[in-house]
Each structure stands twice: as structure tokens, then as C-alpha cells.
Amino acid sequence: MIFASDLDRTLIYSEKFIKGLSKEKIEVVERKKEEPLSYMTKEAVKNLKKLHEKILFVPVTTRSIEQYRRIHLLNHMNIKYAITSNGGNILIDGLVDKEWNDFIKRTIKKECVSFKDVFLKFKEIESKEWVIKKRVADDLFIYYIVNKNYIPKELDSFIKWLEERSFRVSIQGRKMYFVPKCVSKGKALSYIKEREGDKDVIAAGDSLLDIPMLKIADHSISPPHGEIYQIKEKIDFIDFTKQKGIFAGEEILKKVEEISQIEKSLYSF
């Protein structure tokens, strides 16, 4: 069995999610220049390590490779596969699968409008009032840091233009992602699933960028604080946690343990 999970706001959480919590209940799982960045509950850390011993745990993230490697908890877990850059990169035993990355970059050129054209079109609505900075992540997708309070109504027409040109858009907190549809967590997970002999998959995620991964899973879980929950009426295959925030991560891991135990008992007959 494979457990594939998004990281930020699914399993790991920023400081704003731990306000008011006792330090005895939480653990730092990521640092940048010695400063704490991300956390899990100690119970969740313990349960994730136990699961990792029983089933194949695949971290999945929109983060770049460099950002992913900051998560020291995962650096000490001997992770066999990790999906980064929203599926544009796959790490196998910590090393980039160059064949996969080359395939994705060729597909972007074949199927999508160029990043240059995206930037030019976006300039029609861009202003310093709401756009703080922009980045190209691993030459695979674009993201902007924005002030959500000042996003113009014209963004809707730009999103429509972009989606017609094989891009997917996701707004998560202060980050707005423009991602080629072929740069997909689902496609990367399918590749790993095939390598591993078509095992059953449990997947967890909170954002619209996680939906391709959740769709191919046998069991899908999502927390009620993310983008996906906002469109829950359109999705009937996802199990939402009761808990929000950092405790949703804890509940996700408990659900995965329960599902894996049930599956194990079924296959034992």
C-alpha cells in the first residue's frame, strides 16, 4: 500500500496554526537558517514514523526541491520516493529522476502557452497594489505572492484565458500558482504506482492542485480548511476530517492507519 500526502496545510503547518498550543504538544519539523518554519503535533510525528515502517509513504508537494529538503523530519526517514515541484520532479532515494523531469519539460513545451506569454498577458491586470513578487519554480510553473484583499475582478477572465491554454490555477493563502496541467501530482503518483506494481493508494491533500492525485487514489482524505472543502458539493469521493488545522494532520494519519489495517485484514484471507 502507498500513502501519498501533500505536506503544507495537510501534514505540516506554519506558525499561525499553533497559536495557543502548548509547546509540549508540538514539534518543529522544518527550519530555515535555524528558524522554525513548520510544525506537526508530536502525536502526528510518532504516527507518521510508525506508518512509514508499515507502508510506502510518499511525500508530495508543490515546493521546489530545495524547499522540500528543508524539512528535516523527512530527511531522517529514508524516503524512497518524493514528489516535488507539483509533480514536475520525482526524487528516488533523494536523487532527481532526470528521465521524468525531461519528459515533463518536453510536454510543457508541446502542450502549453509559453511562460513569456503568460507574463505578458498577466501584465494587463498586474499592479503593485496586489502583486508583491513573482517566481518561476524549477522551470516548471509560475507563482506570485499577492495581497488577497486587493485582487481585481479582472483576475477571473485571466484565469479563464490561462485554463484554455492548458494551465491550472490555485490560490493558497498569499500564493497564487499558475501550473501547466501536465505538471501534475496525479501523473507523478501514477508513475510511482506503476513502478511499485500497482499497489492500492491512500492520498491526502487540501488544495485544488491535489485533486489529480486524490482522483487516482483508492481512498482520498482532505482537511476542511483548504480549497477543496470550498467545492465539496462537487466532490463525492473525498473523506473530510472533522478537525481543522494542525490537528487535521493528526486525524489524517489516524484514518490512514485504520484504512491500512482494514486492507491488511481483507488481504489476509
C-alpha positions as CSV (number, residue, x, y, z in Angstrom):
1,M,0.0,0.0,0.0
2,I,1.1,3.6,-0.8
3,F,0.3,6.6,1.4
4,A,0.8,9.8,-0.8
5,S,0.3,13.0,1.1
6,D,0.6,16.7,0.4
7,L,2.7,18.5,3.0
8,D,1.9,22.1,3.7
9,R,-1.5,22.6,5.4
10,T,-2.2,18.8,5.1
11,L,0.5,17.2,7.3
12,I,2.8,20.1,8.2
13,Y,1.7,23.6,9.4
14,S,3.1,27.1,9.8
15,E,3.4,29.1,13.0
16,K,-0.1,30.7,12.6
17,F,-1.6,27.2,13.1
18,I,0.0,26.6,16.5
19,K,-1.1,29.8,18.3
20,G,-2.3,29.0,21.8
21,L,-1.0,25.4,21.7
22,S,1.3,24.0,24.4
23,K,4.9,23.5,23.3
24,E,4.7,20.1,24.8
25,K,2.2,19.0,22.1
26,I,4.0,20.2,19.0
27,E,7.3,19.5,17.2
28,V,9.4,21.6,14.8
29,V,9.7,19.6,11.5
30,E,11.3,22.3,9.3
31,R,13.8,25.1,9.9
32,K,15.3,27.8,7.7
33,K,18.6,29.3,8.9
34,E,17.9,27.7,12.3
35,E,14.5,29.5,12.5
36,P,11.4,27.2,12.9
37,L,9.1,27.2,9.9
38,S,6.8,24.2,10.1
39,Y,5.3,22.0,12.8
40,M,3.3,18.9,13.5
41,T,1.9,17.6,16.7
42,K,4.2,15.1,18.5
43,E,1.4,12.5,18.2
44,A,1.3,13.0,14.4
45,V,5.1,12.7,14.1
46,K,5.0,9.5,16.1
47,N,2.2,8.1,13.9
48,L,3.8,9.1,10.7
49,K,7.0,7.3,11.6
50,K,5.0,4.2,12.5
51,L,3.1,4.2,9.2
52,H,6.4,4.7,7.3
53,E,7.6,1.4,8.8
54,K,4.5,-0.5,7.5
55,I,3.5,1.1,4.2
56,L,5.2,3.2,1.5
57,F,5.0,6.8,2.4
58,V,5.4,9.3,-0.5
59,P,5.6,13.0,0.4
60,V,4.0,15.1,-2.3
61,T,4.5,18.9,-2.5
62,T,4.3,21.9,-4.7
63,R,7.5,23.1,-3.1
64,S,10.8,23.2,-5.1
65,I,13.4,20.5,-4.4
66,E,15.4,23.0,-2.3
67,Q,12.3,23.9,-0.2
68,Y,11.4,20.3,0.3
69,R,14.8,19.4,1.6
70,R,14.5,21.9,4.4
71,I,12.0,19.6,6.1
72,H,14.5,17.8,8.5
73,L,11.9,15.3,9.7
74,L,11.7,13.7,6.3
75,N,15.5,13.9,5.8
76,H,15.8,11.4,8.6
77,M,13.1,8.9,7.4
78,N,14.9,7.3,4.4
79,I,12.2,8.3,2.0
80,K,12.2,6.1,-1.1
81,Y,10.1,8.4,-3.3
82,A,9.2,12.1,-3.0
83,I,7.2,14.1,-5.5
84,T,8.2,17.8,-5.6
85,S,7.5,20.8,-7.8
86,N,3.8,19.8,-8.0
87,G,4.8,16.6,-9.8
88,G,7.4,18.0,-12.1
89,N,10.2,16.3,-10.2
90,I,10.4,12.9,-8.6
91,L,13.2,12.1,-6.2
92,I,14.2,8.4,-5.9
93,D,16.3,7.8,-2.8
94,G,16.9,11.5,-2.7
95,L,18.1,11.8,-6.3
96,V,16.2,13.5,-9.2
97,D,14.7,11.2,-11.7
98,K,16.0,13.1,-14.8
99,E,14.1,11.0,-17.3
100,W,10.8,12.0,-15.7
101,N,11.8,15.7,-15.4
102,D,12.9,15.8,-19.1
103,F,9.6,14.2,-20.1
104,I,7.6,16.8,-18.2
105,K,9.5,19.8,-19.7
106,R,9.1,18.4,-23.2
107,T,5.3,18.1,-22.6
108,I,5.1,21.7,-21.3
109,K,6.6,23.0,-24.5
110,K,4.3,20.9,-26.6
111,E,1.0,21.5,-24.8
112,C,1.2,24.9,-23.1
113,V,1.4,28.5,-23.9
114,S,4.9,29.8,-23.0
115,F,5.8,31.3,-19.7
116,K,6.8,34.5,-21.5
117,D,3.3,34.8,-23.0
118,V,1.7,34.2,-19.6
119,F,3.8,37.0,-18.1
120,L,2.8,39.4,-20.9
121,K,-0.9,38.6,-20.6
122,F,-0.8,38.9,-16.8
123,K,0.7,42.4,-17.1
124,E,-2.7,43.6,-18.3
125,I,-4.0,43.2,-14.7
126,E,-0.8,43.2,-12.6
127,S,-0.1,46.1,-10.3
128,K,2.0,46.8,-7.2
129,E,-1.2,47.2,-5.2
130,W,-1.8,43.5,-5.1
131,V,1.2,41.7,-6.6
132,I,4.2,41.5,-4.2
133,K,6.6,39.3,-6.1
134,K,6.8,36.5,-8.7
135,R,8.8,33.3,-9.1
136,V,9.4,30.5,-11.6
137,A,9.8,27.3,-9.6
138,D,12.3,24.7,-11.0
139,D,11.4,26.0,-14.6
140,L,8.1,24.1,-14.2
141,F,5.5,26.6,-13.1
142,I,4.9,30.2,-12.0
143,Y,3.7,31.5,-8.7
144,Y,3.0,35.0,-7.3
145,I,3.0,36.3,-3.8
146,V,-0.2,38.5,-3.6
147,N,-2.3,40.6,-1.3
148,K,-5.6,38.8,-1.5
149,N,-7.5,41.9,-0.2
150,Y,-6.8,43.8,-3.5
151,I,-7.1,41.1,-6.1
152,P,-9.0,42.7,-9.1
153,K,-12.2,41.2,-10.5
154,E,-10.3,41.0,-13.9
155,L,-8.4,38.1,-12.5
156,D,-11.4,35.8,-13.3
157,S,-11.1,36.5,-17.1
158,F,-7.3,36.0,-16.9
159,I,-7.8,32.6,-15.2
160,K,-10.2,31.6,-17.9
161,W,-7.7,32.6,-20.6
162,L,-5.0,30.6,-18.8
163,E,-7.1,27.5,-18.3
164,E,-7.9,27.5,-22.0
165,R,-4.2,27.2,-22.6
166,S,-3.6,24.1,-20.5
167,F,-2.8,25.7,-17.2
168,R,-4.3,25.1,-13.8
169,V,-4.7,28.0,-11.2
170,S,-4.7,27.7,-7.4
171,I,-4.7,30.4,-4.7
172,Q,-3.4,29.2,-1.4
173,G,-3.1,31.9,1.3
174,R,-0.7,34.5,-0.2
175,K,0.5,32.4,-3.0
176,M,-1.2,32.2,-6.4
177,Y,0.0,29.3,-8.7
178,F,-0.1,29.1,-12.5
179,V,0.8,25.5,-13.2
180,P,0.8,23.6,-16.6
181,K,-1.8,20.8,-16.4
182,C,0.9,18.2,-17.3
183,V,2.8,19.2,-14.1
184,S,0.6,17.1,-12.0
185,K,0.8,15.3,-8.7
186,G,-1.5,12.7,-10.1
187,K,0.7,11.9,-13.1
188,A,3.8,11.6,-10.9
189,L,2.0,9.4,-8.4
190,S,0.7,7.2,-11.3
191,Y,4.3,6.8,-12.4
192,I,5.4,5.7,-8.9
193,K,2.4,3.4,-8.6
194,E,3.3,1.6,-11.8
195,R,6.9,1.2,-10.7
196,E,5.7,-0.3,-7.4
197,G,3.4,-2.9,-9.0
198,D,0.1,-1.1,-9.0
199,K,-0.4,-1.0,-5.2
200,D,-3.5,0.5,-3.5
201,V,-3.2,4.2,-2.8
202,I,-4.4,6.4,0.1
203,A,-3.9,10.1,-0.7
204,A,-4.4,13.3,1.3
205,G,-4.3,16.9,0.3
206,D,-6.0,20.3,0.8
207,S,-5.7,22.3,-2.4
208,L,-7.1,22.2,-5.9
209,L,-3.6,21.2,-7.1
210,D,-4.1,18.0,-5.1
211,I,-7.3,16.9,-6.8
212,P,-5.5,14.9,-9.7
213,M,-3.7,12.9,-7.0
214,L,-6.8,12.3,-5.0
215,K,-8.8,11.2,-8.0
216,I,-6.5,8.3,-8.8
217,A,-6.3,7.1,-5.1
218,D,-8.4,4.3,-3.7
219,H,-9.0,6.3,-0.6
220,S,-8.9,10.2,-0.5
221,I,-8.7,12.4,2.6
222,S,-8.8,16.2,2.9
223,P,-8.9,18.7,5.8
224,P,-11.8,21.2,6.0
225,H,-9.7,24.3,5.9
226,G,-8.4,24.0,2.3
227,E,-9.5,25.0,-1.2
228,I,-11.1,21.5,-1.8
229,Y,-13.6,21.9,1.0
230,Q,-14.9,25.0,-0.6
231,I,-16.1,22.9,-3.6
232,K,-17.0,19.8,-1.5
233,E,-20.5,19.7,-3.1
234,K,-18.9,18.8,-6.4
235,I,-16.7,16.1,-5.0
236,D,-18.2,12.9,-3.6
237,F,-15.1,10.7,-3.3
238,I,-13.2,12.5,-0.6
239,D,-13.4,11.8,3.1
240,F,-13.1,15.1,5.1
241,T,-11.6,15.2,8.5
242,K,-13.6,16.6,11.4
243,Q,-10.6,18.5,12.8
244,K,-9.1,21.7,11.2
245,G,-5.6,23.0,11.2
246,I,-2.7,21.1,12.7
247,F,-5.0,18.5,14.4
248,A,-6.4,17.7,10.9
249,G,-2.9,16.4,10.1
250,E,-3.1,14.1,13.2
251,E,-6.6,12.9,12.2
252,I,-5.5,12.1,8.6
253,L,-2.7,9.8,9.9
254,K,-5.2,8.0,12.2
255,K,-7.5,7.5,9.2
256,V,-4.6,6.1,7.1
257,E,-3.7,3.7,9.9
258,E,-7.4,2.5,10.1
259,I,-7.7,2.0,6.3
260,S,-4.4,0.2,6.1
261,Q,-5.4,-2.2,8.9
262,I,-8.7,-2.9,7.2
263,E,-7.0,-3.6,3.9
264,K,-4.5,-5.8,5.5
265,S,-7.2,-7.9,7.2
266,L,-9.0,-8.2,3.8
267,Y,-5.9,-9.5,2.0
268,S,-5.1,-11.9,4.8
269,F,-8.0,-14.2,3.9
